[in-house]
Amino acid sequence: MSLYTLGQTLLTTARKKHLTFLAASIAFYAFLSVIPVLILILVLGTAIGEEAFATRVIGIVEDILSPAATETLKETLNSQTGSSIGVLGIIGLLWSSLSVFRGLNIAFVEIYDDHKSIPLYTQLRNGIITILSIGCMITAITVTSVFVQLPIVPRWMIMFVLLFVLFYPIYYLLPPLSVSLRSIFPGVALAAISWLLLQEGFRVYTAISSKSALYGALGTAFLLLLWFYVASIFLLLGAALNAILSSQ
């Protein structure tokens, strides 16, 4: 199959399987996980006494939350109940990650067109590993994008390796049929490269755009949600690519 034919087949599959609609639900729950991740990072930074680190995270949170919500968060962290919000952050991250897993699971079943029943213990195992991978991905992207100041080439290399490693469990475990580590390589590579380019494009756009300054929290939330939506589309396109190649 030529690359042109493969591309046409991939786009046709995306339309038939309604991947953009499935990606929207995944993006929504992934978006909801951002605040719990930032809260957990903030609680950790506050706990170890890194005031500059915590101040930087609060600056990011201010771009997403309303001023009243940000002030409430600051007061809570400075009070004796600061640890409680850390627990709530963990609960929020687990809930949103579980919702992302369910969305991905439904999408992979639709993409591979295999609706056979999967044993409960297998679903639990896949869910735990996928949730851990999702949590690690979101945390890694957040930390490397915001807190780690590296030259562009080393940063790209680190992010590509991280994404490649963290995508493998998702593409290996979620398909409703048996796949080999070798057969899922194309989809993993497509998703990792697409996410890397998307992240850098997002970084450049936010650096030169004044949208966040103009629209405040609403603009930042919109950009984040858009990022997760496009990233979810690329993730599902990787699964569709593997499904197409496995059927040849």
Secondary structure, 3 states (H helix, E strand, C coil): CCHHHHHHHHHHHHHHCCHHHHHHHHHHHHHHCHHHHHHHHHHHHHHCCCHHHHHHHHHHHHHHCCHHHHHHHHHHHHCCCHHHHHHHHHHHHHHHHHHHHHHHHHHHHHHHCCCCCCCHHHHHHHHHHHHHHHHHHHHHHHHHHHCCCCCHHHHHHHHHHHHHHHHHHHHHHCCCCCCCCCCCHHHHHHHHHHHHHHHHHHHHHHHHCCHHHHHHHHHHHHHHHHHHHHHHHHHHHHHHHHHHHHHC
